[in-house]
Amino acid sequence: MQRKPSVLSLILLGTGVFLLTLAPLLVVRVLPEAKRTPLDIDTTTVFTGTGSYFDTTRLKTVHEQKITITRQVRGDVAAGASSGNAVWDVATSVDTDATLPASDPRDSLQWTRERWVTDRRSNAPVHCCKESPAFDGEAYLKFPFDVEERDYLWWDGTLGGTVLLRYTGAATVQGHEGMRFTGSVPPTRTGVRQVPGKLVGLPDKPQVFAEEWYANNQVELVVDQRTGRILHAATGPRKTLRAPKTDQDAVVLMASDRLAFTEQTQRHQVQLAEAAGNQLELLGSTVPLGAGTLGAVLALAGGILVFRGRSADPTAPVDTHPEKHPTG
């Protein structure tokens, strides 16, 4: 007759098997679910720098002025939950010292409102949910998760098209290592605008459809590898007007050699990236490794106890009246 295994041995064995099963599930099932663009984002990023802009009150371009770009991104949770995509409303204002702070963003030098919809896993654009404008590429407000050391197509809203960003090596932002991508935009015609002819050097014509041109001397983005969050961004935009069918800029609407994230914005982006990255690391390596190691130890200990309990012989009963054998 064999003994039944102890309760302790069964608990140890069961817990060990559970942890061994949990470890791969965290990597295969839970981690991919965590690598999804959030629905409830609410962040503000600020660029500052010095440049030129067209002063509508003075009807001329002024130079060496402080320029501030503020971008607010808020997720439409209801639209995102119903569609399964990340739906983000993006408000961007360009301000000078004269318009900042503005009680109404429409008083800014320039103000735009956009609605971006992306796949929560791949970051690819999704054309639904009143998206405006329709866009393309692989990256805009963020990069995909697990950024690779390769070129990416970045959407430039001013250009209305994609820009090839090349990976140029590692870069550190506020003590956090990221991946640096750079690109540029050559002078490109982006549209037309009706203006007084004298504004573009045609005083004999009361109104003309001047050509809008855009260039960017450098787009620089430093991206967190694990989350795809942009830690630092810098840009050198130049927007001008030209008389119809000419190749010379007549009016500079806005230009700057470099507008970049403020230090406060950098710190905030790094904090968000580190928090999200730590969560992904826990789910992808720390917790599965710990669960697997502890599970193996508990399962081994429980198995040994179960084996010993099942294989041990019961103690023989004590004979209180032993027979006496003759000694001869």
Backbone bond lengths (Angstrom), bond angles and torsions (degrees), N, CA, C in turn:
res aa  C-N    CA-C-N  psi(-1)  N-CA   C-N-CA  omega(-1)  CA-C   N-CA-C  phi
1 M - - - 1.475 - - 1.530 109.93 -
2 Q 1.335 117.52 131.56 1.461 122.48 -178.68 1.520 110.46 -102.97
3 R 1.362 114.21 150.68 1.456 119.43 177.42 1.520 110.91 -78.03
4 K 1.326 117.45 153.18 1.458 121.81 172.01 1.520 109.33 -77.81
5 P 1.375 117.98 147.27 1.462 119.73 177.69 1.525 110.36 -64.50
6 S 1.332 115.57 150.43 1.456 120.40 -178.55 1.525 110.83 -71.57
7 V 1.327 114.52 158.99 1.469 119.65 177.62 1.518 110.83 -61.84
8 L 1.330 116.48 -39.74 1.461 120.65 -179.75 1.523 111.46 -60.32
9 S 1.313 117.17 -43.93 1.465 120.13 -178.59 1.528 110.86 -63.71
10 L 1.326 116.53 -39.17 1.469 119.87 179.06 1.530 111.28 -67.53
11 I 1.334 116.62 -38.80 1.463 120.52 178.36 1.523 110.37 -63.79
12 L 1.331 115.99 -45.03 1.462 120.22 179.55 1.523 111.05 -62.24
13 L 1.315 116.46 -45.03 1.460 120.66 -179.38 1.535 111.12 -65.02
14 G 1.332 116.96 -45.13 1.467 120.45 -179.19 1.517 112.25 -64.27
15 T 1.339 115.58 -42.90 1.467 119.39 179.38 1.521 110.44 -64.51
16 G 1.321 116.81 -41.56 1.464 120.31 179.09 1.514 112.48 -62.03
17 V 1.327 116.63 -44.88 1.469 120.50 178.72 1.522 110.77 -63.67
18 F 1.353 116.34 -39.72 1.470 119.91 178.57 1.525 110.87 -61.42
19 L 1.334 117.01 -45.98 1.469 120.37 -179.07 1.523 111.11 -66.62
20 L 1.312 117.87 -37.24 1.468 120.89 177.08 1.529 111.09 -64.75
21 T 1.317 116.38 -34.06 1.469 120.30 177.26 1.519 111.03 -75.49
22 L 1.341 116.54 -36.83 1.458 121.48 -177.97 1.518 112.14 -66.46
23 A 1.326 117.80 -38.73 1.463 121.72 -174.15 1.532 112.56 -54.91
24 P 1.333 120.02 -54.34 1.472 118.41 179.11 1.526 113.32 -68.92
25 L 1.342 117.04 -29.10 1.463 119.20 178.68 1.523 111.18 -63.86
26 L 1.334 117.13 -36.47 1.459 120.36 178.06 1.519 110.98 -61.12
27 V 1.320 116.41 -39.52 1.462 120.83 -178.59 1.524 111.54 -76.60
28 V 1.317 116.28 -41.39 1.468 120.47 -173.42 1.526 112.50 -82.95
29 R 1.317 117.78 -36.65 1.462 120.92 -174.38 1.531 113.78 -108.98
30 V 1.323 117.41 -51.36 1.470 120.83 -172.47 1.519 111.75 -73.64
31 L 1.346 117.78 -44.68 1.466 120.94 -178.06 1.529 112.59 -59.22
32 P 1.337 119.24 -46.47 1.479 118.04 177.23 1.524 113.28 -60.12
33 E 1.327 117.39 -33.38 1.463 119.91 177.62 1.530 111.06 -68.60
34 A 1.334 116.56 -32.74 1.462 120.00 178.42 1.524 111.60 -73.44
35 K 1.335 117.03 -26.39 1.467 120.82 178.86 1.526 109.58 -84.44
36 R 1.312 114.65 65.64 1.459 120.83 179.10 1.531 108.35 -135.43
37 T 1.312 115.91 136.51 1.460 121.12 179.81 1.525 109.39 -59.54
38 P 1.324 119.15 131.27 1.469 121.00 -176.55 1.525 112.52 -67.16
39 L 1.326 115.28 149.57 1.467 120.80 177.25 1.520 111.52 -85.67
40 D 1.333 116.41 -32.76 1.464 120.84 -168.79 1.528 112.78 -100.64
41 I 1.316 117.11 34.92 1.465 120.16 -179.32 1.533 110.10 -64.30
42 D 1.326 115.68 144.36 1.463 121.94 175.79 1.526 107.08 -153.35
43 T 1.327 116.71 90.01 1.457 121.16 -175.40 1.527 110.57 -134.13
44 T 1.327 114.40 157.70 1.458 121.62 176.43 1.523 108.83 -130.96
45 T 1.320 116.60 129.42 1.456 121.44 175.95 1.522 108.50 -118.92
46 V 1.334 115.47 145.66 1.459 120.95 -175.49 1.526 109.94 -129.07
47 F 1.338 115.85 129.15 1.460 123.33 172.51 1.529 108.00 -106.37
48 T 1.313 117.05 143.40 1.462 120.09 172.08 1.527 109.50 -138.30
49 G 1.309 114.91 157.77 1.451 120.97 178.00 1.510 110.01 175.33
50 T 1.319 116.21 -175.73 1.459 122.72 179.99 1.518 109.65 -114.96
51 G 1.334 115.76 140.23 1.448 118.32 -179.89 1.514 112.77 -170.10
52 S 1.321 115.67 -159.54 1.466 123.19 -178.24 1.516 109.61 -120.35
53 Y 1.315 115.67 152.26 1.457 120.18 174.51 1.524 109.00 -153.72
54 F 1.337 115.38 159.62 1.465 120.78 -179.70 1.520 108.96 -85.52
55 D 1.310 115.96 117.99 1.460 122.65 -179.49 1.525 108.35 -86.99
56 T 1.325 116.43 109.95 1.468 120.36 -175.87 1.521 112.56 -70.04
57 T 1.322 116.72 -22.57 1.469 118.27 178.53 1.525 111.30 -78.01
58 R 1.311 117.04 -31.04 1.462 121.21 -179.86 1.529 112.36 -101.94
59 L 1.352 115.54 -7.24 1.467 122.28 178.58 1.522 112.03 55.22
60 K 1.323 114.59 43.26 1.453 118.61 175.23 1.529 108.93 -158.81
61 T 1.318 114.88 162.93 1.455 120.20 178.42 1.514 110.13 -83.90
62 V 1.325 116.08 130.29 1.459 121.12 177.36 1.526 108.10 -108.90
63 H 1.331 116.00 151.48 1.466 120.65 -171.19 1.528 111.39 -121.53
64 E 1.328 113.68 167.25 1.474 121.64 177.96 1.529 111.30 53.24
65 Q 1.315 115.01 48.89 1.457 121.62 -179.94 1.534 109.71 -112.32
66 K 1.327 115.53 147.60 1.464 119.25 175.64 1.523 109.19 -75.35
67 I 1.326 115.25 132.21 1.468 121.72 179.44 1.527 108.31 -122.52
68 T 1.323 116.37 134.64 1.461 122.22 179.57 1.525 109.60 -124.92
69 I 1.308 116.14 128.27 1.472 121.46 175.13 1.526 107.97 -112.16
70 T 1.316 116.36 123.27 1.468 121.93 179.93 1.526 108.85 -116.68
71 R 1.317 115.03 126.66 1.467 119.81 -179.77 1.523 109.55 -121.84
72 Q 1.319 115.88 122.06 1.468 121.98 177.89 1.528 108.73 -109.59
73 V 1.322 114.81 129.00 1.467 120.83 -178.91 1.519 108.57 -121.70
74 R 1.318 115.85 121.81 1.461 120.94 179.14 1.525 109.66 -131.38
75 G 1.329 114.49 133.96 1.449 119.23 -179.28 1.514 112.09 -82.69
76 D 1.324 116.11 138.45 1.468 122.20 172.33 1.525 106.14 -89.24
77 V 1.319 116.06 92.61 1.468 121.33 -172.53 1.522 111.38 -62.33
78 A 1.320 116.98 -42.97 1.467 120.09 -178.00 1.527 110.96 -62.46
79 A 1.334 116.96 -46.75 1.464 120.44 179.52 1.524 110.79 -65.54
80 G 1.337 116.48 -37.45 1.449 119.84 179.12 1.518 112.49 -67.30
81 A 1.322 116.34 -42.31 1.463 119.98 -179.11 1.527 111.48 -65.75
82 S 1.328 117.07 -38.31 1.466 119.84 -178.07 1.528 112.26 -75.37
83 S 1.336 116.77 -30.34 1.473 119.40 -176.97 1.525 112.90 -96.72
84 G 1.336 116.78 -19.55 1.453 119.97 -176.60 1.517 113.10 81.47
85 N 1.332 117.89 7.18 1.458 122.82 -179.48 1.527 110.26 -114.33
86 A 1.333 115.93 167.86 1.456 120.86 172.82 1.522 108.00 -87.02
87 V 1.324 116.94 118.10 1.461 122.11 -179.35 1.526 107.24 -113.99
88 W 1.329 115.74 111.44 1.457 121.36 -175.40 1.525 110.66 -118.53
89 D 1.325 116.23 131.04 1.463 122.29 173.03 1.525 107.93 -96.51
90 V 1.332 116.16 128.18 1.457 122.00 -172.73 1.528 109.57 -122.29
91 A 1.312 117.05 119.66 1.464 122.60 176.27 1.527 108.31 -112.15
92 T 1.331 116.36 125.36 1.465 121.44 -177.86 1.516 109.59 -124.81
93 S 1.323 116.23 127.09 1.455 120.85 177.56 1.522 109.60 -122.92
94 V 1.339 115.04 141.17 1.461 122.23 175.44 1.521 106.51 -111.81
95 D 1.329 116.88 122.45 1.455 121.22 -172.92 1.521 111.69 -128.58
96 T 1.310 113.61 155.70 1.458 121.85 168.53 1.524 107.48 -110.32
97 D 1.317 116.96 179.26 1.459 119.27 177.25 1.524 111.62 -61.93
98 A 1.336 116.20 -25.59 1.461 119.72 -178.64 1.523 112.45 -75.65
99 T 1.327 117.49 -24.78 1.469 120.06 -176.81 1.525 112.97 -110.23
100 L 1.321 117.83 -0.77 1.453 121.12 -177.84 1.529 110.32 -115.75
101 P 1.319 118.80 126.08 1.471 125.25 -1.64 1.518 111.28 -81.64
102 A 1.326 115.88 148.51 1.457 120.97 -179.60 1.520 109.43 -106.49
103 S 1.309 116.75 132.95 1.465 120.31 177.86 1.527 110.29 -67.55
104 D 1.312 116.47 -29.57 1.457 122.33 176.82 1.520 107.01 -126.06
105 P 1.358 118.57 121.47 1.466 119.75 -177.41 1.524 113.07 -59.27
106 R 1.324 116.92 -21.84 1.465 119.32 179.15 1.531 112.29 -71.92
107 D 1.340 116.65 -8.99 1.459 120.26 173.58 1.521 112.08 -82.52
108 S 1.325 116.84 -3.78 1.456 121.29 -178.41 1.522 111.10 -68.79
109 L 1.341 113.85 167.64 1.465 119.47 175.61 1.522 110.03 -59.92
110 Q 1.310 115.59 -38.40 1.469 121.27 176.37 1.518 108.11 -151.29
111 W 1.312 117.30 138.62 1.460 121.37 -179.66 1.518 109.03 -141.71
112 T 1.314 116.60 129.38 1.468 121.01 179.10 1.526 109.56 -133.16
113 R 1.310 115.29 153.24 1.465 121.23 176.47 1.522 107.35 -131.35
114 E 1.327 115.88 129.21 1.465 121.31 -177.37 1.526 109.64 -132.14
115 R 1.314 114.73 163.98 1.472 120.72 178.36 1.529 107.55 -135.33
116 W 1.323 115.21 114.64 1.456 121.00 -175.53 1.524 109.95 -108.98
117 V 1.321 115.85 135.79 1.461 121.88 179.27 1.529 108.07 -126.33
118 T 1.327 116.40 123.80 1.460 120.68 -178.52 1.518 111.11 -133.30
119 D 1.324 115.31 155.98 1.454 121.39 173.02 1.527 108.48 -69.02
120 R 1.308 117.30 131.33 1.463 121.01 -172.48 1.521 112.57 -70.28
121 R 1.321 118.10 -21.39 1.455 120.62 -179.91 1.528 111.92 -93.25
122 S 1.330 116.95 -49.65 1.463 121.03 -172.61 1.519 114.12 -94.35
123 N 1.324 117.90 -16.22 1.473 123.47 -175.49 1.526 112.44 72.12
124 A 1.330 117.44 8.34 1.466 120.81 178.55 1.525 109.79 -71.97
125 P 1.350 117.59 147.75 1.459 119.59 179.12 1.521 112.05 -65.30
126 V 1.314 115.99 143.10 1.464 122.72 175.90 1.519 107.07 -123.47
127 H 1.305 116.08 127.28 1.460 120.09 -173.83 1.530 110.07 -96.73
128 C 1.331 113.92 83.93 1.459 120.52 179.80 1.520 108.63 -157.45
129 C 1.321 115.58 -174.94 1.465 122.84 167.57 1.532 112.97 57.72
130 K 1.334 116.53 38.64 1.471 122.79 179.06 1.526 111.94 61.03
131 E 1.318 115.91 37.26 1.459 121.73 176.63 1.530 110.19 -55.95
132 S 1.338 116.67 138.79 1.463 120.79 178.76 1.529 109.80 -158.34
133 P 1.328 117.62 119.56 1.465 128.12 -3.84 1.524 110.47 -83.86
134 A 1.334 116.25 172.84 1.453 119.89 172.63 1.526 107.63 -70.28
135 F 1.324 116.97 133.74 1.457 118.68 -177.17 1.518 110.99 -135.18
136 D 1.324 115.12 173.28 1.453 121.51 -174.56 1.522 108.76 -140.16
137 G 1.322 116.37 179.25 1.453 120.55 175.96 1.513 113.27 103.73
138 E 1.345 114.78 -172.06 1.459 121.81 -177.09 1.522 112.83 -112.33
139 A 1.316 117.25 -17.35 1.465 120.26 -174.15 1.515 109.46 -146.56
140 Y 1.331 114.71 144.62 1.467 119.96 171.33 1.515 107.85 -148.88
141 L 1.321 116.55 -86.22 1.462 119.77 178.23 1.523 111.54 -76.56
142 K 1.304 117.08 -19.71 1.453 122.68 174.73 1.519 108.76 -154.44
143 F 1.323 115.27 169.09 1.453 122.02 174.10 1.530 107.96 -100.55
144 P 1.334 117.74 168.15 1.465 118.62 174.20 1.530 111.08 -63.76
145 F 1.319 116.76 162.99 1.456 120.53 172.43 1.537 109.36 -63.87
146 D 1.327 116.16 153.83 1.462 122.81 178.12 1.535 110.73 55.53
147 V 1.322 115.28 63.20 1.463 121.34 -177.88 1.523 110.01 -62.38
148 E 1.329 115.77 138.35 1.460 121.55 -177.32 1.523 110.93 -102.92
149 E 1.314 115.67 159.72 1.467 121.86 177.71 1.530 109.21 -82.27
150 R 1.321 115.59 73.24 1.466 121.99 -178.89 1.517 108.47 -152.26
151 D 1.333 116.31 177.54 1.457 121.16 178.01 1.527 110.19 -78.97
152 Y 1.335 115.83 148.48 1.463 121.99 177.74 1.524 109.69 -130.00
153 L 1.337 115.73 152.12 1.458 121.56 173.99 1.531 108.28 -94.27
154 W 1.302 115.91 116.88 1.468 123.12 -178.08 1.526 109.16 -106.10
155 W 1.324 116.36 134.41 1.459 120.80 -178.60 1.521 110.42 -84.42
156 D 1.342 116.09 124.36 1.458 122.67 177.24 1.520 107.50 -106.40
157 G 1.340 115.59 110.57 1.461 119.50 -175.79 1.520 113.19 -64.99
158 T 1.333 117.81 -33.51 1.463 120.07 178.71 1.518 111.00 -68.86
159 L 1.314 115.79 -40.95 1.462 120.52 177.39 1.524 111.06 -69.49
160 G 1.333 115.81 -33.60 1.461 119.39 -173.32 1.511 111.28 73.69
161 G 1.323 116.17 33.03 1.462 121.64 -178.88 1.511 110.22 -165.86
162 T 1.315 115.85 -179.39 1.454 121.28 -177.92 1.521 111.39 -93.44
163 V 1.327 114.47 152.58 1.465 122.79 177.40 1.520 107.53 -123.90
164 L 1.326 116.43 133.66 1.457 120.23 178.47 1.528 109.16 -77.67
165 L 1.328 116.41 118.96 1.451 121.85 176.24 1.526 108.33 -105.33
166 R 1.317 115.65 128.11 1.461 121.29 -178.46 1.522 110.32 -100.13
167 Y 1.309 115.82 139.14 1.463 120.44 175.67 1.521 108.79 -72.04
168 T 1.333 116.51 127.02 1.463 120.45 -175.90 1.523 112.99 -122.94
169 G 1.323 118.12 16.56 1.452 120.70 174.56 1.513 113.55 113.40
170 A 1.321 115.06 -178.83 1.463 121.68 -178.40 1.523 110.59 -78.69
171 A 1.326 115.16 152.82 1.463 122.01 176.66 1.521 107.87 -148.32
172 T 1.322 116.78 149.19 1.458 121.92 -177.98 1.520 110.24 -109.50
173 V 1.319 116.21 131.27 1.465 122.34 178.35 1.527 107.79 -124.63
174 Q 1.318 116.54 116.71 1.466 121.50 179.35 1.526 111.74 50.24
175 G 1.338 115.91 41.83 1.455 121.30 177.88 1.513 115.54 82.00
176 H 1.333 117.54 -0.95 1.469 121.78 -177.92 1.527 108.62 -108.81
177 E 1.312 116.69 127.55 1.470 119.67 -177.87 1.518 111.22 -80.44
178 G 1.323 115.14 133.43 1.457 121.26 177.92 1.511 111.09 -133.42
179 M 1.317 115.95 -172.16 1.460 123.44 -178.94 1.530 108.84 -114.37
180 R 1.319 116.57 129.60 1.465 121.94 -173.89 1.527 110.41 -98.36
181 F 1.337 114.53 131.18 1.458 121.86 177.25 1.529 108.73 -126.73
182 T 1.327 116.56 138.14 1.463 120.24 -179.35 1.527 110.99 -135.66
183 G 1.317 114.81 153.71 1.459 121.45 176.96 1.517 109.69 -164.14
184 S 1.308 117.34 -177.39 1.466 121.67 179.30 1.524 109.18 -154.48
185 V 1.329 114.29 163.91 1.464 120.87 179.36 1.527 107.79 -124.60
186 P 1.317 119.41 118.57 1.464 120.62 176.19 1.527 109.36 -71.42
187 P 1.339 118.65 160.90 1.465 120.13 178.26 1.525 111.65 -51.51
188 T 1.331 115.55 123.85 1.466 121.20 -174.05 1.522 109.62 -136.83
189 R 1.311 116.90 134.14 1.461 121.73 176.61 1.525 108.79 -73.36
190 T 1.328 116.93 125.95 1.462 120.49 -175.25 1.525 113.51 -115.70
191 G 1.344 118.50 -6.94 1.461 120.05 -179.68 1.513 111.22 162.89
192 V 1.327 115.58 -167.14 1.461 121.60 178.19 1.524 108.75 -132.85
193 R 1.327 114.68 157.93 1.457 121.23 178.88 1.526 108.46 -144.84
194 Q 1.329 116.00 133.12 1.465 119.62 178.56 1.530 109.51 -79.45
195 V 1.334 115.51 122.68 1.465 121.30 -178.38 1.530 109.03 -140.69
196 P 1.345 118.05 162.91 1.472 119.70 173.47 1.525 110.36 -59.81
197 G 1.311 116.30 138.54 1.452 120.37 -177.16 1.518 113.40 -57.70
198 K 1.342 117.57 -36.88 1.465 120.00 -177.59 1.522 112.00 -64.84
199 L 1.333 117.15 -20.67 1.457 119.92 -179.59 1.526 111.57 -66.84
200 V 1.340 115.58 -28.93 1.469 119.23 -178.41 1.536 111.07 -114.72
201 G 1.327 115.94 24.74 1.457 119.24 174.64 1.510 114.78 85.13
202 L 1.342 118.14 19.63 1.468 121.81 178.10 1.529 108.69 -124.29
203 P 1.353 117.36 72.84 1.463 120.22 -174.96 1.523 114.35 -66.20
204 D 1.329 118.16 -19.33 1.459 120.88 -178.87 1.529 112.86 -79.20
205 K 1.316 116.29 -9.54 1.459 120.02 -178.65 1.527 109.23 -113.26
206 P 1.345 117.42 120.86 1.471 119.10 -177.78 1.533 112.96 -63.32
207 Q 1.336 117.64 -39.01 1.464 121.54 179.92 1.531 109.39 -139.31
208 V 1.315 115.59 139.71 1.465 120.31 175.44 1.521 108.52 -139.28
209 F 1.313 115.58 159.72 1.463 120.65 173.82 1.528 107.54 -94.92
210 A 1.316 114.76 92.56 1.462 120.06 -179.28 1.526 109.64 -73.57
211 E 1.308 115.71 150.08 1.459 121.29 179.40 1.532 110.29 -87.44
212 E 1.322 115.73 133.02 1.463 120.74 175.03 1.523 108.95 -91.36
213 W 1.337 116.27 131.31 1.455 121.77 -179.83 1.534 109.25 -124.92
214 Y 1.309 113.86 147.07 1.466 119.54 -177.69 1.532 109.28 -137.37
215 A 1.318 115.71 140.90 1.461 122.17 173.76 1.519 108.04 -145.20
216 N 1.317 115.44 161.58 1.467 119.72 177.30 1.523 107.31 -144.96
217 N 1.338 115.88 115.73 1.466 118.42 -174.65 1.520 112.94 -70.61
218 Q 1.321 116.97 -25.36 1.455 118.84 174.88 1.519 111.54 -165.71
219 V 1.331 114.29 128.89 1.458 121.67 168.92 1.523 105.95 -105.88
220 E 1.315 116.49 123.08 1.459 121.50 -179.30 1.521 109.35 -128.34
221 L 1.320 116.22 123.23 1.454 121.88 179.58 1.522 109.10 -129.38
222 V 1.324 116.46 133.83 1.462 122.01 172.45 1.523 106.79 -111.89
223 V 1.322 116.03 123.14 1.466 122.07 -167.46 1.518 110.61 -120.59
224 D 1.327 116.88 139.94 1.458 121.87 173.42 1.522 109.15 -72.66
225 Q 1.323 116.72 127.14 1.460 120.59 -173.26 1.520 112.74 -64.08
226 R 1.315 117.55 -43.94 1.462 120.54 -172.95 1.529 112.18 -72.84
227 T 1.331 117.80 -43.45 1.469 120.96 -172.01 1.526 114.01 -101.32
228 G 1.342 117.78 -19.57 1.458 120.29 -176.02 1.517 113.71 80.31
229 R 1.320 117.70 5.81 1.464 120.64 179.56 1.528 110.06 -72.93
230 I 1.341 116.45 139.65 1.457 121.81 178.97 1.530 108.43 -81.59
231 L 1.333 116.16 116.16 1.460 122.51 -177.63 1.525 111.66 -85.37
232 H 1.317 115.81 -34.17 1.460 121.05 -179.02 1.527 108.36 -150.13
233 A 1.316 115.06 143.18 1.464 120.28 179.08 1.522 109.04 -141.34
234 A 1.313 115.92 143.02 1.460 121.93 175.35 1.529 108.24 -143.46
235 T 1.308 115.74 145.92 1.458 120.74 -176.33 1.522 109.88 -147.59
236 G 1.320 115.97 152.47 1.461 120.93 179.36 1.516 110.96 -128.18
237 P 1.341 118.27 72.25 1.463 121.00 -173.13 1.531 112.73 -77.93
238 R 1.317 114.53 154.01 1.471 121.64 173.29 1.523 107.92 -144.45
239 K 1.344 116.34 114.85 1.462 122.75 179.40 1.524 108.51 -116.39
240 T 1.324 116.11 127.70 1.463 120.50 -174.62 1.528 110.94 -138.00
241 L 1.327 114.18 168.14 1.465 122.17 172.33 1.526 108.93 -117.39
242 R 1.325 115.50 142.21 1.450 121.63 175.87 1.521 109.54 -128.03
243 A 1.312 115.56 148.13 1.458 119.41 172.23 1.523 108.31 -62.85
244 P 1.347 117.54 150.49 1.469 119.29 -177.77 1.526 112.29 -53.89
245 K 1.321 115.10 133.27 1.472 123.70 174.10 1.525 112.66 60.69
246 T 1.322 116.23 38.39 1.461 120.55 173.62 1.518 108.64 -124.29
247 D 1.326 116.27 165.29 1.461 120.35 -178.67 1.516 112.94 -116.04
248 Q 1.326 116.96 18.84 1.450 121.37 179.26 1.525 110.61 -119.79
249 D 1.332 116.48 136.99 1.459 120.61 176.08 1.528 109.54 -69.42
250 A 1.337 115.29 130.79 1.466 120.24 178.72 1.524 111.27 -99.76
251 V 1.333 116.94 -34.89 1.464 121.78 -177.73 1.528 108.47 -138.81
252 V 1.319 116.29 134.20 1.454 121.23 172.90 1.525 107.86 -93.82
253 L 1.326 116.19 114.33 1.461 120.18 178.10 1.522 111.40 -79.33
254 M 1.327 115.95 -43.02 1.458 121.17 175.08 1.513 108.48 -161.61
255 A 1.313 116.25 139.99 1.460 120.45 178.63 1.512 110.15 -156.12
256 S 1.317 115.08 143.09 1.459 120.59 175.96 1.520 108.11 -155.09
257 D 1.326 115.81 140.97 1.457 118.96 175.33 1.519 111.37 -71.86
258 R 1.343 116.55 -29.19 1.465 118.53 -178.78 1.522 111.33 -162.21
259 L 1.308 115.40 119.04 1.457 123.44 169.28 1.529 106.11 -116.67
260 A 1.326 117.51 126.53 1.457 119.74 -171.59 1.521 111.52 -137.38
261 F 1.345 115.09 159.35 1.461 121.47 175.32 1.529 109.76 -53.12
262 T 1.317 116.11 138.39 1.455 120.08 171.63 1.530 108.87 -70.65
263 E 1.341 116.39 162.83 1.464 119.82 178.42 1.527 111.34 -62.04
264 Q 1.320 116.80 -36.15 1.466 120.07 178.48 1.522 110.61 -63.03
265 T 1.329 116.90 -42.51 1.460 120.40 177.92 1.519 110.57 -64.81
266 Q 1.325 117.43 -41.21 1.458 120.53 178.05 1.528 110.71 -59.09
267 R 1.330 116.34 -48.33 1.470 119.79 -178.98 1.524 111.28 -60.33
268 H 1.326 115.91 -42.39 1.469 119.31 -179.35 1.529 110.85 -64.57
269 Q 1.326 117.02 -42.50 1.463 120.43 -179.97 1.529 110.81 -65.06
270 V 1.318 116.76 -39.18 1.459 120.43 178.23 1.528 110.54 -65.27
271 Q 1.317 117.51 -42.29 1.468 120.84 178.65 1.525 111.34 -60.08
272 L 1.331 116.43 -44.38 1.464 119.93 179.54 1.524 111.31 -65.62
273 A 1.327 116.18 -40.53 1.461 119.96 179.56 1.521 111.14 -65.51
274 E 1.326 116.91 -41.48 1.462 120.00 -179.46 1.528 111.61 -66.94
275 A 1.323 116.95 -39.91 1.469 120.03 179.30 1.527 110.70 -63.55
276 A 1.329 116.13 -47.48 1.468 119.77 179.74 1.528 110.56 -68.11
277 G 1.329 117.00 -38.94 1.455 120.40 179.71 1.515 112.57 -64.56
278 N 1.331 116.75 -39.76 1.466 120.14 177.65 1.523 111.40 -62.96
279 Q 1.323 116.18 -38.84 1.468 119.71 178.60 1.530 110.24 -64.27
280 L 1.338 116.37 -43.25 1.465 119.52 179.80 1.525 111.17 -67.01
281 E 1.334 116.86 -36.51 1.466 119.66 178.16 1.521 111.18 -65.83
282 L 1.331 116.29 -40.17 1.462 119.51 177.71 1.523 110.94 -59.90
283 L 1.332 115.79 -46.26 1.462 119.95 -176.74 1.530 112.18 -74.72
284 G 1.342 115.89 -28.67 1.457 118.66 -174.33 1.514 114.85 -93.11
285 S 1.341 118.25 -23.34 1.466 118.55 -176.65 1.527 113.14 -140.93
286 T 1.326 117.80 -53.31 1.466 119.87 -172.09 1.526 112.39 -62.44
287 V 1.326 116.28 -54.86 1.473 119.32 -177.66 1.532 111.65 -67.83
288 P 1.352 120.12 -46.80 1.468 118.35 177.66 1.526 113.13 -59.61
289 L 1.336 117.14 -40.40 1.466 119.50 179.10 1.521 110.83 -65.22
290 G 1.340 115.57 -44.52 1.460 118.64 178.63 1.517 112.17 -64.34
291 A 1.351 115.58 -43.42 1.466 119.30 179.82 1.523 111.06 -64.34
292 G 1.333 116.40 -40.55 1.465 119.63 179.98 1.518 112.21 -65.98
293 T 1.334 116.15 -43.14 1.466 120.30 -179.72 1.521 111.20 -65.77
294 L 1.344 116.44 -49.17 1.463 120.08 179.75 1.525 110.59 -64.33
295 G 1.342 116.15 -40.11 1.461 119.38 179.11 1.511 112.34 -61.41
296 A 1.344 117.02 -40.70 1.469 120.17 178.76 1.524 111.69 -63.97
297 V 1.333 115.77 -41.97 1.470 120.04 179.71 1.527 110.61 -64.26
298 L 1.352 116.58 -47.60 1.469 119.55 -178.17 1.527 111.47 -66.28
299 A 1.338 116.19 -41.69 1.467 119.12 179.97 1.528 111.03 -63.67
300 L 1.343 116.70 -40.14 1.459 120.22 178.72 1.531 111.21 -65.04
301 A 1.347 115.75 -45.64 1.465 119.18 179.66 1.521 111.11 -63.53
302 G 1.331 116.25 -45.81 1.461 119.27 179.12 1.512 112.25 -63.34
303 G 1.341 116.35 -40.23 1.471 119.55 179.11 1.508 112.49 -63.21
304 I 1.330 115.73 -40.52 1.472 119.32 178.56 1.520 110.90 -63.06
305 L 1.347 115.94 -43.78 1.469 119.35 -179.95 1.527 111.34 -64.84
306 V 1.338 116.23 -40.64 1.470 119.49 178.59 1.523 110.45 -63.32
307 F 1.340 116.05 -43.94 1.462 120.35 -178.63 1.527 111.11 -62.94
308 R 1.323 115.12 -44.16 1.473 118.47 179.81 1.526 111.23 -64.05
309 G 1.344 115.30 -40.58 1.458 118.45 -178.58 1.509 112.42 -65.51
310 R 1.347 116.88 -36.57 1.468 119.49 -177.82 1.525 112.63 -79.36
311 S 1.314 117.37 -26.44 1.468 119.17 -174.07 1.530 113.38 -95.54
312 A 1.342 118.28 -11.83 1.476 120.31 -177.10 1.524 110.89 -74.28
313 D 1.373 117.96 141.52 1.466 122.14 176.02 1.513 109.71 -81.47
314 P 1.322 117.51 144.90 1.467 118.86 176.94 1.532 110.89 -67.38
315 T 1.293 116.93 155.60 1.472 121.22 179.80 1.523 109.94 -69.29
316 A 1.304 117.24 133.55 1.480 121.19 -178.73 1.523 110.63 -67.87
317 P 1.363 118.04 143.43 1.468 119.75 179.90 1.533 110.90 -68.97
318 V 1.302 115.74 151.92 1.467 121.22 -178.09 1.535 109.22 -87.86
319 D 1.302 118.34 127.91 1.464 123.66 178.69 1.527 108.58 -88.16
320 T 1.339 115.49 115.15 1.467 119.31 -176.53 1.540 112.21 -86.09
321 H 1.366 118.18 -10.29 1.468 121.58 178.68 1.514 110.30 -130.08
322 P 1.247 116.41 71.07 1.470 118.38 -178.68 1.537 110.36 -66.85
323 E 1.348 114.60 145.33 1.465 119.66 177.70 1.510 109.65 -76.97
324 K 1.280 113.11 144.16 1.469 118.51 177.25 1.516 108.88 -92.87
325 H 1.295 115.34 130.36 1.460 120.65 179.05 1.526 109.90 -100.06
326 P 1.332 113.63 138.43 1.483 115.56 178.62 1.506 112.17 -64.50
327 T 1.285 114.73 146.74 1.436 118.89 -178.71 1.514 110.79 -93.72
328 G 1.251 113.76 -0.08 1.453 118.51 -179.95 1.415 109.34 85.54
